Amino acid sequence: MKPYEKYGEAIAKLRKQNGWSQEELAARAKLDPKSVVQIENAKRNPTLKTLQKIASALNVSISKLLEG
């Protein structure tokens, strides 16, 4: 398993717990919706800055995402 597959799984799980669509998470994190889709599907390895934006939007620590 690629390390960033864990990030995608964690992000998708937290996003769904909030009842948000991928588009809503992207808007809250100020990201392109395609980026969120690619990250969740492990098609893209996110930068630390992108992970910080997503963690902030989800109101969790970045370590929560890195743990998977």
Distance bins in CASP14 RR format, pairs under 12 A and 6 or more apart:
PFRMAT RR
TARGET T0000
AUTHOR 0000-0000-0000
RMODE 2
METHOD distances of the structure
MODEL  1
1 7 0 0 0 0 0 1 0 0 0 0 0
1 8 0 0 0 0 0 1 0 0 0 0 0
1 9 0 0 0 0 1 0 0 0 0 0 0
1 42 0 0 0 0 1 0 0 0 0 0 0
1 68 0 0 0 0 0 1 0 0 0 0 0
2 8 0 0 0 0 0 1 0 0 0 0 0
2 9 0 0 0 0 0 1 0 0 0 0 0
2 39 0 0 0 0 0 1 0 0 0 0 0
2 41 0 0 0 0 0 1 0 0 0 0 0
2 42 1 0 0 1 0 0 0 0 0 0 0
2 43 0 0 0 0 0 1 0 0 0 0 0
2 44 0 0 0 0 0 1 0 0 0 0 0
2 45 1 0 0 1 0 0 0 0 0 0 0
2 46 0 0 0 0 0 1 0 0 0 0 0
3 9 0 0 0 0 0 1 0 0 0 0 0
3 10 0 0 0 0 0 1 0 0 0 0 0
3 42 0 0 0 0 1 0 0 0 0 0 0
3 45 0 0 0 0 1 0 0 0 0 0 0
3 46 0 0 0 0 0 1 0 0 0 0 0
3 51 0 0 0 0 0 1 0 0 0 0 0
3 65 0 0 0 0 0 1 0 0 0 0 0
3 66 0 0 0 0 1 0 0 0 0 0 0
3 67 0 0 0 0 0 1 0 0 0 0 0
3 68 0 0 0 0 1 0 0 0 0 0 0
4 10 0 0 0 0 0 1 0 0 0 0 0
4 11 0 0 0 0 0 1 0 0 0 0 0
4 38 0 0 0 0 0 1 0 0 0 0 0
4 39 1 0 0 1 0 0 0 0 0 0 0
4 40 0 0 0 0 0 1 0 0 0 0 0
4 41 0 0 0 0 0 1 0 0 0 0 0
4 42 1 0 1 0 0 0 0 0 0 0 0
4 43 0 0 0 0 1 0 0 0 0 0 0
4 44 1 0 0 1 0 0 0 0 0 0 0
4 45 1 0 1 0 0 0 0 0 0 0 0
4 46 1 0 0 1 0 0 0 0 0 0 0
4 47 0 0 0 0 0 1 0 0 0 0 0
4 48 0 0 0 0 0 1 0 0 0 0 0
4 50 0 0 0 0 0 1 0 0 0 0 0
4 51 0 0 0 0 1 0 0 0 0 0 0
4 65 0 0 0 0 0 1 0 0 0 0 0
4 66 0 0 0 0 1 0 0 0 0 0 0
4 68 0 0 0 0 0 1 0 0 0 0 0
5 11 0 0 0 0 0 1 0 0 0 0 0
5 12 0 0 0 0 0 1 0 0 0 0 0
5 39 0 0 0 0 1 0 0 0 0 0 0
5 40 0 0 0 0 1 0 0 0 0 0 0
5 41 0 0 0 0 1 0 0 0 0 0 0
5 42 1 0 1 0 0 0 0 0 0 0 0
5 43 0 0 0 0 0 1 0 0 0 0 0
5 44 0 0 0 0 0 1 0 0 0 0 0
5 45 0 0 0 0 1 0 0 0 0 0 0
5 46 0 0 0 0 0 1 0 0 0 0 0
5 68 0 0 0 0 1 0 0 0 0 0 0
6 12 0 0 0 0 0 1 0 0 0 0 0
6 13 0 0 0 0 0 1 0 0 0 0 0
6 39 0 0 0 0 0 1 0 0 0 0 0
6 40 0 0 0 0 0 1 0 0 0 0 0
6 42 0 0 0 0 1 0 0 0 0 0 0
6 45 0 0 0 0 0 1 0 0 0 0 0
6 46 0 0 0 0 0 1 0 0 0 0 0
6 51 0 0 0 0 0 1 0 0 0 0 0
6 64 0 0 0 0 0 1 0 0 0 0 0
6 65 0 0 0 0 1 0 0 0 0 0 0
6 66 1 0 0 1 0 0 0 0 0 0 0
6 67 1 0 0 1 0 0 0 0 0 0 0
6 68 1 1 0 0 0 0 0 0 0 0 0
7 13 0 0 0 0 0 1 0 0 0 0 0
7 14 0 0 0 0 0 1 0 0 0 0 0
7 36 0 0 0 0 0 1 0 0 0 0 0
7 38 0 0 0 0 0 1 0 0 0 0 0
7 39 1 0 0 1 0 0 0 0 0 0 0
7 40 0 0 0 0 1 0 0 0 0 0 0
7 41 0 0 0 0 0 1 0 0 0 0 0
7 42 0 0 0 0 1 0 0 0 0 0 0
7 43 0 0 0 0 0 1 0 0 0 0 0
7 44 0 0 0 0 1 0 0 0 0 0 0
7 45 0 0 0 0 1 0 0 0 0 0 0
7 46 1 0 0 1 0 0 0 0 0 0 0
7 47 0 0 0 0 0 1 0 0 0 0 0
7 48 0 0 0 0 0 1 0 0 0 0 0
7 50 0 0 0 0 1 0 0 0 0 0 0
7 51 1 0 0 1 0 0 0 0 0 0 0
7 52 0 0 0 0 0 1 0 0 0 0 0
7 54 0 0 0 0 1 0 0 0 0 0 0
7 55 0 0 0 0 1 0 0 0 0 0 0
7 58 0 0 0 0 0 1 0 0 0 0 0
7 62 0 0 0 0 1 0 0 0 0 0 0
7 63 0 0 0 0 0 1 0 0 0 0 0
7 64 0 0 0 0 0 1 0 0 0 0 0
7 65 1 0 1 0 0 0 0 0 0 0 0
7 66 1 0 0 1 0 0 0 0 0 0 0
7 67 0 0 0 0 1 0 0 0 0 0 0
7 68 1 0 0 1 0 0 0 0 0 0 0
8 14 0 0 0 0 1 0 0 0 0 0 0
8 15 0 0 0 0 1 0 0 0 0 0 0
8 16 0 0 0 0 0 1 0 0 0 0 0
8 22 0 0 0 0 0 1 0 0 0 0 0
8 25 0 0 0 0 0 1 0 0 0 0 0
8 35 0 0 0 0 0 1 0 0 0 0 0
8 36 0 0 0 0 1 0 0 0 0 0 0
8 37 0 0 0 0 0 1 0 0 0 0 0
8 38 0 0 0 0 1 0 0 0 0 0 0
8 39 1 0 1 0 0 0 0 0 0 0 0
8 40 1 0 1 0 0 0 0 0 0 0 0
8 41 1 0 0 1 0 0 0 0 0 0 0
8 42 1 0 0 1 0 0 0 0 0 0 0
8 43 0 0 0 0 1 0 0 0 0 0 0
8 44 0 0 0 0 1 0 0 0 0 0 0
8 45 0 0 0 0 0 1 0 0 0 0 0
8 46 0 0 0 0 1 0 0 0 0 0 0
8 50 0 0 0 0 0 1 0 0 0 0 0
8 51 0 0 0 0 1 0 0 0 0 0 0
8 54 0 0 0 0 1 0 0 0 0 0 0
8 58 0 0 0 0 0 1 0 0 0 0 0
8 65 0 0 0 0 1 0 0 0 0 0 0
8 66 0 0 0 0 0 1 0 0 0 0 0
8 68 0 0 0 0 1 0 0 0 0 0 0
9 15 0 0 0 0 0 1 0 0 0 0 0
9 16 0 0 0 0 0 1 0 0 0 0 0
9 39 0 0 0 0 0 1 0 0 0 0 0
9 40 1 0 0 1 0 0 0 0 0 0 0
9 41 0 0 0 0 0 1 0 0 0 0 0
9 42 0 0 0 0 1 0 0 0 0 0 0
9 65 0 0 0 0 1 0 0 0 0 0 0
9 66 0 0 0 0 0 1 0 0 0 0 0
9 67 0 0 0 0 0 1 0 0 0 0 0
9 68 1 0 0 1 0 0 0 0 0 0 0
10 16 0 0 0 0 0 1 0 0 0 0 0
10 17 0 0 0 0 0 1 0 0 0 0 0
10 39 0 0 0 0 0 1 0 0 0 0 0
10 40 0 0 0 0 1 0 0 0 0 0 0
10 42 0 0 0 0 0 1 0 0 0 0 0
10 46 0 0 0 0 0 1 0 0 0 0 0
10 51 0 0 0 0 1 0 0 0 0 0 0
10 54 0 0 0 0 1 0 0 0 0 0 0
10 55 0 0 0 0 1 0 0 0 0 0 0
10 58 0 0 0 0 1 0 0 0 0 0 0
10 60 0 0 0 0 1 0 0 0 0 0 0
10 61 0 0 0 0 0 1 0 0 0 0 0
10 62 0 0 0 0 0 1 0 0 0 0 0
10 63 0 0 0 0 0 1 0 0 0 0 0
10 64 1 0 0 1 0 0 0 0 0 0 0
10 65 1 0 1 0 0 0 0 0 0 0 0
10 66 0 0 0 0 1 0 0 0 0 0 0
10 67 1 0 0 1 0 0 0 0 0 0 0
10 68 1 1 0 0 0 0 0 0 0 0 0
11 17 0 0 0 0 0 1 0 0 0 0 0
11 18 0 0 0 0 0 1 0 0 0 0 0
11 20 0 0 0 0 0 1 0 0 0 0 0
11 22 0 0 0 0 1 0 0 0 0 0 0
11 25 1 0 0 1 0 0 0 0 0 0 0
11 26 0 0 0 0 0 1 0 0 0 0 0
11 29 0 0 0 0 1 0 0 0 0 0 0
11 31 0 0 0 0 0 1 0 0 0 0 0
11 35 0 0 0 0 0 1 0 0 0 0 0
11 36 1 0 0 1 0 0 0 0 0 0 0
11 37 0 0 0 0 0 1 0 0 0 0 0
11 38 0 0 0 0 0 1 0 0 0 0 0
11 39 1 0 0 1 0 0 0 0 0 0 0
11 40 1 0 1 0 0 0 0 0 0 0 0
11 41 0 0 0 0 0 1 0 0 0 0 0
11 42 0 0 0 0 0 1 0 0 0 0 0
11 44 0 0 0 0 0 1 0 0 0 0 0
11 46 0 0 0 0 1 0 0 0 0 0 0
11 50 0 0 0 0 0 1 0 0 0 0 0
11 51 0 0 0 0 1 0 0 0 0 0 0
11 53 0 0 0 0 0 1 0 0 0 0 0
11 54 1 0 1 0 0 0 0 0 0 0 0
11 55 0 0 0 0 1 0 0 0 0 0 0
11 57 0 0 0 0 1 0 0 0 0 0 0
11 58 1 0 0 1 0 0 0 0 0 0 0
11 60 0 0 0 0 1 0 0 0 0 0 0
11 62 0 0 0 0 0 1 0 0 0 0 0
11 64 0 0 0 0 1 0 0 0 0 0 0
11 65 1 0 0 1 0 0 0 0 0 0 0
11 66 0 0 0 0 0 1 0 0 0 0 0
11 67 0 0 0 0 0 1 0 0 0 0 0
11 68 0 0 0 0 1 0 0 0 0 0 0
12 18 0 0 0 0 0 1 0 0 0 0 0
12 19 0 0 0 0 0 1 0 0 0 0 0
12 20 0 0 0 0 0 1 0 0 0 0 0
12 21 0 0 0 0 0 1 0 0 0 0 0
12 22 0 0 0 0 1 0 0 0 0 0 0
12 25 0 0 0 0 1 0 0 0 0 0 0
12 36 0 0 0 0 1 0 0 0 0 0 0
12 37 0 0 0 0 1 0 0 0 0 0 0
12 39 0 0 0 0 1 0 0 0 0 0 0
12 40 1 0 1 0 0 0 0 0 0 0 0
12 41 0 0 0 0 1 0 0 0 0 0 0
12 42 0 0 0 0 0 1 0 0 0 0 0
12 54 0 0 0 0 0 1 0 0 0 0 0
12 58 0 0 0 0 0 1 0 0 0 0 0
12 65 0 0 0 0 0 1 0 0 0 0 0
12 68 0 0 0 0 0 1 0 0 0 0 0
13 19 0 0 0 0 0 1 0 0 0 0 0
13 20 0 0 0 0 0 1 0 0 0 0 0
13 25 0 0 0 0 0 1 0 0 0 0 0
13 40 0 0 0 0 1 0 0 0 0 0 0
13 58 0 0 0 0 1 0 0 0 0 0 0
13 60 0 0 0 0 0 1 0 0 0 0 0
13 64 0 0 0 0 0 1 0 0 0 0 0
13 65 0 0 0 0 0 1 0 0 0 0 0
13 67 0 0 0 0 0 1 0 0 0 0 0
13 68 0 0 0 0 1 0 0 0 0 0 0
14 20 0 0 0 0 1 0 0 0 0 0 0
14 25 0 0 0 0 1 0 0 0 0 0 0
14 28 0 0 0 0 0 1 0 0 0 0 0
14 29 0 0 0 0 0 1 0 0 0 0 0
14 36 0 0 0 0 0 1 0 0 0 0 0
14 40 0 0 0 0 0 1 0 0 0 0 0
14 54 0 0 0 0 1 0 0 0 0 0 0
14 55 0 0 0 0 1 0 0 0 0 0 0
14 57 0 0 0 0 1 0 0 0 0 0 0
14 58 1 0 1 0 0 0 0 0 0 0 0
14 59 0 0 0 0 1 0 0 0 0 0 0
14 60 1 0 0 1 0 0 0 0 0 0 0
14 61 0 0 0 0 0 1 0 0 0 0 0
14 64 1 0 0 1 0 0 0 0 0 0 0
14 65 1 0 0 1 0 0 0 0 0 0 0
14 67 0 0 0 0 0 1 0 0 0 0 0
14 68 0 0 0 0 1 0 0 0 0 0 0
15 21 0 0 0 0 1 0 0 0 0 0 0
15 22 1 0 0 1 0 0 0 0 0 0 0
15 23 0 0 0 0 0 1 0 0 0 0 0
15 24 0 0 0 0 1 0 0 0 0 0 0
15 25 1 0 1 0 0 0 0 0 0 0 0
15 26 0 0 0 0 1 0 0 0 0 0 0
15 27 0 0 0 0 0 1 0 0 0 0 0
15 28 0 0 0 0 1 0 0 0 0 0 0
15 29 0 0 0 0 0 1 0 0 0 0 0
15 33 0 0 0 0 0 1 0 0 0 0 0
15 36 0 0 0 0 1 0 0 0 0 0 0
15 37 0 0 0 0 0 1 0 0 0 0 0
15 39 0 0 0 0 0 1 0 0 0 0 0
15 40 1 0 0 1 0 0 0 0 0 0 0
15 54 0 0 0 0 1 0 0 0 0 0 0
15 55 0 0 0 0 0 1 0 0 0 0 0
15 57 0 0 0 0 1 0 0 0 0 0 0
15 58 1 0 0 1 0 0 0 0 0 0 0
15 59 0 0 0 0 0 1 0 0 0 0 0
15 60 0 0 0 0 0 1 0 0 0 0 0
15 65 0 0 0 0 0 1 0 0 0 0 0
16 22 0 0 0 0 1 0 0 0 0 0 0
16 24 0 0 0 0 0 1 0 0 0 0 0
16 25 0 0 0 0 1 0 0 0 0 0 0
16 40 0 0 0 0 0 1 0 0 0 0 0
16 58 0 0 0 0 0 1 0 0 0 0 0
17 25 0 0 0 0 0 1 0 0 0 0 0
17 58 0 0 0 0 1 0 0 0 0 0 0
17 59 0 0 0 0 0 1 0 0 0 0 0
17 60 0 0 0 0 0 1 0 0 0 0 0
17 64 0 0 0 0 0 1 0 0 0 0 0
18 24 0 0 0 0 1 0 0 0 0 0 0
18 25 1 0 0 1 0 0 0 0 0 0 0
18 28 0 0 0 0 1 0 0 0 0 0 0
18 54 0 0 0 0 0 1 0 0 0 0 0
18 57 0 0 0 0 1 0 0 0 0 0 0
18 58 1 0 0 1 0 0 0 0 0 0 0
18 59 0 0 0 0 1 0 0 0 0 0 0
18 60 0 0 0 0 0 1 0 0 0 0 0
19 25 0 0 0 0 1 0 0 0 0 0 0
19 28 0 0 0 0 0 1 0 0 0 0 0
19 58 0 0 0 0 0 1 0 0 0 0 0
20 26 0 0 0 0 1 0 0 0 0 0 0
20 27 0 0 0 0 1 0 0 0 0 0 0
20 28 1 0 0 1 0 0 0 0 0 0 0
20 29 0 0 0 0 0 1 0 0 0 0 0
20 33 0 0 0 0 0 1 0 0 0 0 0
20 36 0 0 0 0 1 0 0 0 0 0 0
20 40 0 0 0 0 0 1 0 0 0 0 0
20 54 0 0 0 0 0 1 0 0 0 0 0
20 57 0 0 0 0 1 0 0 0 0 0 0
20 58 0 0 0 0 1 0 0 0 0 0 0
20 59 0 0 0 0 0 1 0 0 0 0 0
21 27 0 0 0 0 1 0 0 0 0 0 0
21 28 0 0 0 0 0 1 0 0 0 0 0
21 33 0 0 0 0 1 0 0 0 0 0 0
21 36 0 0 0 0 1 0 0 0 0 0 0
21 37 0 0 0 0 0 1 0 0 0 0 0
21 40 0 0 0 0 0 1 0 0 0 0 0
22 28 0 0 0 0 0 1 0 0 0 0 0
22 29 0 0 0 0 0 1 0 0 0 0 0
22 31 0 0 0 0 1 0 0 0 0 0 0
22 32 0 0 0 0 0 1 0 0 0 0 0
22 33 1 0 1 0 0 0 0 0 0 0 0
22 34 0 0 0 0 1 0 0 0 0 0 0
22 35 0 0 0 0 1 0 0 0 0 0 0
22 36 1 0 1 0 0 0 0 0 0 0 0
22 37 1 0 1 0 0 0 0 0 0 0 0
22 38 0 0 0 0 0 1 0 0 0 0 0
22 39 0 0 0 0 1 0 0 0 0 0 0
22 40 1 0 0 1 0 0 0 0 0 0 0
22 41 0 0 0 0 1 0 0 0 0 0 0
22 54 0 0 0 0 0 1 0 0 0 0 0
22 57 0 0 0 0 0 1 0 0 0 0 0
23 29 0 0 0 0 0 1 0 0 0 0 0
23 31 0 0 0 0 0 1 0 0 0 0 0
23 32 0 0 0 0 0 1 0 0 0 0 0
23 33 1 0 1 0 0 0 0 0 0 0 0
23 34 0 0 0 0 0 1 0 0 0 0 0
23 35 0 0 0 0 0 1 0 0 0 0 0
23 36 1 0 0 1 0 0 0 0 0 0 0
23 37 0 0 0 0 1 0 0 0 0 0 0
24 31 0 0 0 0 0 1 0 0 0 0 0
24 33 0 0 0 0 1 0 0 0 0 0 0
24 36 0 0 0 0 1 0 0 0 0 0 0
24 57 0 0 0 0 1 0 0 0 0 0 0
24 58 0 0 0 0 0 1 0 0 0 0 0
25 31 1 0 0 1 0 0 0 0 0 0 0
25 32 0 0 0 0 0 1 0 0 0 0 0
25 33 0 0 0 0 1 0 0 0 0 0 0
25 35 0 0 0 0 0 1 0 0 0 0 0
25 36 1 0 1 0 0 0 0 0 0 0 0
25 37 0 0 0 0 0 1 0 0 0 0 0
25 39 0 0 0 0 1 0 0 0 0 0 0
25 40 0 0 0 0 1 0 0 0 0 0 0
25 50 0 0 0 0 0 1 0 0 0 0 0
25 53 0 0 0 0 1 0 0 0 0 0 0
25 54 1 0 0 1 0 0 0 0 0 0 0
25 55 0 0 0 0 0 1 0 0 0 0 0
25 56 0 0 0 0 0 1 0 0 0 0 0
25 57 1 0 0 1 0 0 0 0 0 0 0
25 58 1 0 0 1 0 0 0 0 0 0 0
25 59 0 0 0 0 0 1 0 0 0 0 0
26 32 1 0 0 1 0 0 0 0 0 0 0
26 33 1 0 1 0 0 0 0 0 0 0 0
26 34 0 0 0 0 1 0 0 0 0 0 0
26 35 1 0 0 1 0 0 0 0 0 0 0
26 36 1 0 1 0 0 0 0 0 0 0 0
26 37 0 0 0 0 1 0 0 0 0 0 0
26 38 0 0 0 0 0 1 0 0 0 0 0
26 39 0 0 0 0 1 0 0 0 0 0 0
26 40 0 0 0 0 0 1 0 0 0 0 0
26 50 0 0 0 0 0 1 0 0 0 0 0
26 53 0 0 0 0 1 0 0 0 0 0 0
26 54 0 0 0 0 1 0 0 0 0 0 0
26 57 0 0 0 0 1 0 0 0 0 0 0
26 58 0 0 0 0 0 1 0 0 0 0 0
27 33 1 0 0 1 0 0 0 0 0 0 0
27 35 0 0 0 0 0 1 0 0 0 0 0
27 36 0 0 0 0 1 0 0 0 0 0 0
27 53 0 0 0 0 0 1 0 0 0 0 0
27 54 0 0 0 0 0 1 0 0 0 0 0
27 57 0 0 0 0 1 0 0 0 0 0 0
28 36 0 0 0 0 0 1 0 0 0 0 0
28 53 0 0 0 0 1 0 0 0 0 0 0
28 54 0 0 0 0 1 0 0 0 0 0 0
28 55 0 0 0 0 0 1 0 0 0 0 0
28 56 0 0 0 0 1 0 0 0 0 0 0
28 57 1 1 0 0 0 0 0 0 0 0 0
28 58 0 0 0 0 1 0 0 0 0 0 0
28 59 0 0 0 0 1 0 0 0 0 0 0
29 35 0 0 0 0 1 0 0 0 0 0 0
29 36 1 0 0 1 0 0 0 0 0 0 0
29 39 0 0 0 0 0 1 0 0 0 0 0
29 46 0 0 0 0 0 1 0 0 0 0 0
29 49 0 0 0 0 0 1 0 0 0 0 0
29 50 1 0 0 1 0 0 0 0 0 0 0
29 51 0 0 0 0 1 0 0 0 0 0 0
29 52 0 0 0 0 1 0 0 0 0 0 0
29 53 1 0 1 0 0 0 0 0 0 0 0
29 54 1 0 1 0 0 0 0 0 0 0 0
29 55 0 0 0 0 1 0 0 0 0 0 0
29 56 1 0 0 1 0 0 0 0 0 0 0
29 57 1 1 0 0 0 0 0 0 0 0 0
29 58 0 0 0 0 1 0 0 0 0 0 0
29 59 0 0 0 0 0 1 0 0 0 0 0
29 60 0 0 0 0 0 1 0 0 0 0 0
29 65 0 0 0 0 0 1 0 0 0 0 0
30 36 0 0 0 0 0 1 0 0 0 0 0
30 49 0 0 0 0 0 1 0 0 0 0 0
30 50 0 0 0 0 0 1 0 0 0 0 0
30 52 0 0 0 0 0 1 0 0 0 0 0
30 53 1 0 0 1 0 0 0 0 0 0 0
30 54 0 0 0 0 0 1 0 0 0 0 0
30 56 0 0 0 0 1 0 0 0 0 0 0
30 57 0 0 0 0 1 0 0 0 0 0 0
31 37 0 0 0 0 0 1 0 0 0 0 0
31 38 0 0 0 0 0 1 0 0 0 0 0
31 39 0 0 0 0 1 0 0 0 0 0 0
31 40 0 0 0 0 0 1 0 0 0 0 0
31 44 0 0 0 0 0 1 0 0 0 0 0
31 46 0 0 0 0 1 0 0 0 0 0 0
31 47 0 0 0 0 0 1 0 0 0 0 0
31 49 0 0 0 0 0 1 0 0 0 0 0
31 50 1 0 0 1 0 0 0 0 0 0 0
31 51 0 0 0 0 0 1 0 0 0 0 0
31 52 0 0 0 0 0 1 0 0 0 0 0
31 53 1 0 0 1 0 0 0 0 0 0 0
31 54 1 0 0 1 0 0 0 0 0 0 0
31 56 0 0 0 0 0 1 0 0 0 0 0
31 57 0 0 0 0 1 0 0 0 0 0 0
32 38 0 0 0 0 1 0 0 0 0 0 0
32 39 0 0 0 0 0 1 0 0 0 0 0
32 44 0 0 0 0 0 1 0 0 0 0 0
32 46 0 0 0 0 0 1 0 0 0 0 0
32 50 0 0 0 0 0 1 0 0 0 0 0
32 53 0 0 0 0 0 1 0 0 0 0 0
33 39 0 0 0 0 0 1 0 0 0 0 0
33 40 0 0 0 0 0 1 0 0 0 0 0
34 40 0 0 0 0 0 1 0 0 0 0 0
34 41 0 0 0 0 0 1 0 0 0 0 0
34 43 0 0 0 0 1 0 0 0 0 0 0
34 44 0 0 0 0 1 0 0 0 0 0 0
35 41 0 0 0 0 0 1 0 0 0 0 0
35 43 0 0 0 0 1 0 0 0 0 0 0
35 44 1 0 0 1 0 0 0 0 0 0 0
35 45 0 0 0 0 0 1 0 0 0 0 0
35 46 1 0 0 1 0 0 0 0 0 0 0
35 47 0 0 0 0 0 1 0 0 0 0 0
35 49 0 0 0 0 0 1 0 0 0 0 0
35 50 1 0 0 1 0 0 0 0 0 0 0
35 51 0 0 0 0 0 1 0 0 0 0 0
35 53 0 0 0 0 1 0 0 0 0 0 0
35 54 0 0 0 0 1 0 0 0 0 0 0
36 43 0 0 0 0 0 1 0 0 0 0 0
36 44 0 0 0 0 1 0 0 0 0 0 0
36 46 0 0 0 0 1 0 0 0 0 0 0
36 50 0 0 0 0 1 0 0 0 0 0 0
36 51 0 0 0 0 0 1 0 0 0 0 0
36 53 0 0 0 0 0 1 0 0 0 0 0
36 54 1 0 0 1 0 0 0 0 0 0 0
36 57 0 0 0 0 1 0 0 0 0 0 0
36 58 0 0 0 0 0 1 0 0 0 0 0
37 43 1 0 0 1 0 0 0 0 0 0 0
37 44 0 0 0 0 1 0 0 0 0 0 0
37 46 0 0 0 0 0 1 0 0 0 0 0
38 44 1 1 0 0 0 0 0 0 0 0 0
38 45 0 0 0 0 1 0 0 0 0 0 0
38 46 0 0 0 0 1 0 0 0 0 0 0
38 50 0 0 0 0 0 1 0 0 0 0 0
39 45 0 0 0 0 1 0 0 0 0 0 0
39 46 1 0 1 0 0 0 0 0 0 0 0
39 47 0 0 0 0 0 1 0 0 0 0 0
39 50 1 0 0 1 0 0 0 0 0 0 0
39 51 0 0 0 0 1 0 0 0 0 0 0
39 53 0 0 0 0 0 1 0 0 0 0 0
39 54 1 0 0 1 0 0 0 0 0 0 0
39 65 0 0 0 0 1 0 0 0 0 0 0
40 46 0 0 0 0 0 1 0 0 0 0 0
40 54 0 0 0 0 1 0 0 0 0 0 0
40 65 0 0 0 0 0 1 0 0 0 0 0
44 50 0 0 0 0 1 0 0 0 0 0 0
44 51 0 0 0 0 0 1 0 0 0 0 0
45 51 0 0 0 0 0 1 0 0 0 0 0
46 52 0 0 0 0 1 0 0 0 0 0 0
46 53 0 0 0 0 1 0 0 0 0 0 0
46 54 1 0 0 1 0 0 0 0 0 0 0
46 55 0 0 0 0 0 1 0 0 0 0 0
46 62 0 0 0 0 0 1 0 0 0 0 0
46 65 0 0 0 0 1 0 0 0 0 0 0
46 66 0 0 0 0 0 1 0 0 0 0 0
47 53 0 0 0 0 1 0 0 0 0 0 0
47 54 0 0 0 0 0 1 0 0 0 0 0
47 62 0 0 0 0 0 1 0 0 0 0 0
48 54 0 0 0 0 0 1 0 0 0 0 0
48 55 0 0 0 0 0 1 0 0 0 0 0
48 62 1 0 0 1 0 0 0 0 0 0 0
48 63 0 0 0 0 0 1 0 0 0 0 0
48 65 0 0 0 0 0 1 0 0 0 0 0
48 66 0 0 0 0 1 0 0 0 0 0 0
49 55 0 0 0 0 0 1 0 0 0 0 0
49 56 0 0 0 0 0 1 0 0 0 0 0
49 62 0 0 0 0 0 1 0 0 0 0 0
50 56 0 0 0 0 0 1 0 0 0 0 0
50 57 0 0 0 0 0 1 0 0 0 0 0
50 62 0 0 0 0 0 1 0 0 0 0 0
50 65 0 0 0 0 0 1 0 0 0 0 0
51 57 0 0 0 0 0 1 0 0 0 0 0
51 58 0 0 0 0 0 1 0 0 0 0 0
51 60 0 0 0 0 0 1 0 0 0 0 0
51 61 0 0 0 0 0 1 0 0 0 0 0
51 62 1 0 1 0 0 0 0 0 0 0 0
51 63 0 0 0 0 0 1 0 0 0 0 0
51 64 0 0 0 0 0 1 0 0 0 0 0
51 65 1 0 1 0 0 0 0 0 0 0 0
51 66 1 0 0 1 0 0 0 0 0 0 0
51 67 0 0 0 0 0 1 0 0 0 0 0
51 68 0 0 0 0 0 1 0 0 0 0 0
52 58 0 0 0 0 0 1 0 0 0 0 0
52 60 0 0 0 0 0 1 0 0 0 0 0
52 61 0 0 0 0 1 0 0 0 0 0 0
52 62 1 0 1 0 0 0 0 0 0 0 0
52 63 0 0 0 0 0 1 0 0 0 0 0
52 64 0 0 0 0 0 1 0 0 0 0 0
52 65 0 0 0 0 1 0 0 0 0 0 0
52 66 0 0 0 0 0 1 0 0 0 0 0
53 62 0 0 0 0 1 0 0 0 0 0 0
53 65 0 0 0 0 0 1 0 0 0 0 0
54 60 0 0 0 0 1 0 0 0 0 0 0
54 61 0 0 0 0 0 1 0 0 0 0 0
54 62 0 0 0 0 1 0 0 0 0 0 0
54 64 0 0 0 0 0 1 0 0 0 0 0
54 65 1 0 0 1 0 0 0 0 0 0 0
54 66 0 0 0 0 0 1 0 0 0 0 0
55 61 1 0 0 1 0 0 0 0 0 0 0
55 62 1 0 1 0 0 0 0 0 0 0 0
55 63 0 0 0 0 1 0 0 0 0 0 0
55 64 1 0 0 1 0 0 0 0 0 0 0
55 65 1 0 1 0 0 0 0 0 0 0 0
55 66 0 0 0 0 1 0 0 0 0 0 0
55 67 0 0 0 0 0 1 0 0 0 0 0
55 68 0 0 0 0 0 1 0 0 0 0 0
56 62 0 0 0 0 1 0 0 0 0 0 0
56 64 0 0 0 0 0 1 0 0 0 0 0
56 65 0 0 0 0 0 1 0 0 0 0 0
57 65 0 0 0 0 0 1 0 0 0 0 0
58 64 0 0 0 0 1 0 0 0 0 0 0
58 65 1 0 0 1 0 0 0 0 0 0 0
59 65 0 0 0 0 0 1 0 0 0 0 0
60 66 0 0 0 0 0 1 0 0 0 0 0
60 67 0 0 0 0 0 1 0 0 0 0 0
60 68 0 0 0 0 0 1 0 0 0 0 0
61 67 0 0 0 0 1 0 0 0 0 0 0
61 68 0 0 0 0 0 1 0 0 0 0 0
62 68 0 0 0 0 0 1 0 0 0 0 0
END
